[in-house]
């Protein structure tokens, strides 16, 4: 799982928790890469929980939300629970407007 300016990973802990942190903007330009990266993280042996810290995400559009939903579905198919943590105001607003809070454990 390569680190880049948009997403960073912490190694899995003994309970199978992997923490990913998103920063910057999650929009059309980055959505596919982030989706694929999160899906790959969920597929790593030993990963049981994938928590995505979105506190430093300053912007998210519908493509970004779609990428997170797709990553959540890919994770669920592998038996991995994906949740969002500490949503920034723009992320919280986008999730509230779309009604996706329950999907991400918020």
Secondary structure per residue as TSV (DSSP state, phi and psi in degrees):
chain	resnum	aa	ss	phi	psi
A	1	X	-	360.0	100.5
A	2	X	-	-71.9	146.3
A	3	X	-	-91.1	144.1
A	4	X	-	-144.2	178.0
A	5	X	S	-60.9	-20.4
A	6	X	S	-91.4	-33.8
A	7	X	E	-140.0	135.3
A	8	X	E	-127.2	148.5
A	9	X	E	-120.6	147.4
A	10	X	E	-105.6	145.4
A	11	X	-	-60.7	154.6
A	12	X	-	-61.6	141.1
A	13	X	-	-87.7	175.9
A	14	X	T	-60.7	-22.1
A	15	X	T	-87.8	0.8
A	16	X	-	88.0	16.3
A	17	X	E	-86.7	125.2
A	18	X	E	-113.1	131.7
A	19	X	E	-110.0	127.7
A	20	X	E	-115.3	142.1
A	21	X	E	-121.5	124.4
A	22	X	E	-100.3	140.9
A	23	X	E	-140.7	157.7
A	24	X	E	87.5	-129.6
A	25	X	E	-121.7	137.6
A	26	X	E	-116.3	98.7
A	27	X	S	-137.1	-167.7
A	28	X	H	-50.5	-39.8
A	29	X	H	-66.3	-30.3
A	30	X	H	-113.9	-11.0
A	31	X	H	-57.7	-47.6
A	32	X	H	-64.0	-42.2
A	33	X	H	-64.4	-42.1
A	34	X	H	-66.4	-44.5
A	35	X	H	-55.8	-49.6
A	36	X	H	-65.7	-38.4
A	37	X	H	-65.7	-43.8
A	38	X	H	-66.8	-38.8
A	39	X	H	-63.7	-39.5
A	40	X	H	-66.2	-38.8
A	41	X	H	-63.0	-39.5
A	42	X	H	-68.7	-22.8
A	43	X	T	-87.4	-6.6
A	44	X	S	-66.4	130.8
A	45	X	T	-54.8	135.8
A	46	X	T	94.9	-13.8
A	47	X	-	-77.7	121.0
A	48	X	-	-115.6	-26.4
A	49	X	E	-135.2	134.3
A	50	X	E	-123.4	109.6
A	51	X	E	-104.4	126.4
A	52	X	E	-109.3	114.5
A	53	X	E	-82.1	114.9
A	54	X	E	-112.2	23.6
A	55	X	E	-68.4	-25.2
A	56	X	E	-103.4	15.4
A	57	X	E	-88.1	111.4
A	58	X	E	-86.9	-14.8
A	59	X	E	-155.8	141.7
A	60	X	E	-145.1	136.3
A	61	X	-	-113.9	-173.1
A	62	X	H	-63.7	-31.8
A	63	X	H	-67.3	-39.8
A	64	X	H	-64.3	-44.0
A	65	X	H	-61.9	-41.7
A	66	X	H	-61.5	-38.5
A	67	X	H	-63.9	-41.3
A	68	X	H	-67.0	-39.6
A	69	X	H	-64.6	-43.5
A	70	X	H	-63.3	-42.4
A	71	X	H	-63.6	-39.2
A	72	X	H	-62.6	-42.2
A	73	X	H	-67.1	-40.0
A	74	X	H	-63.2	-42.0
A	75	X	H	-63.4	-46.3
A	76	X	H	-60.1	-36.6
A	77	X	H	-64.4	-22.9
A	78	X	T	-98.9	5.4
A	79	X	T	80.8	17.6
A	80	X	-	-103.2	133.9
A	81	X	E	-89.9	120.6
A	82	X	E	-107.9	128.0
A	83	X	E	-132.7	157.4
A	84	X	E	-100.8	146.0
A	85	X	E	-129.6	144.0
A	86	X	S	52.2	55.6
A	87	X	-	-63.5	134.0
A	88	X	-	-67.5	163.9
A	89	X	H	-53.6	-43.5
A	90	X	H	-64.6	-36.4
A	91	X	H	-70.2	-44.3
A	92	X	H	-59.5	-43.4
A	93	X	H	-62.8	-45.1
A	94	X	H	-61.9	-39.3
A	95	X	H	-70.2	-40.8
A	96	X	H	-64.7	-43.8
A	97	X	H	-62.7	-37.6
A	98	X	H	-90.0	-10.0
A	99	X	T	72.4	26.6
A	100	X	-	-94.1	7.5
A	101	X	T	-54.4	-44.8
A	102	X	T	-65.8	-28.6
A	103	X	T	-66.5	-34.5
A	104	X	T	-104.1	11.6
A	105	X	T	74.1	26.9
A	106	X	-	-103.8	360.0
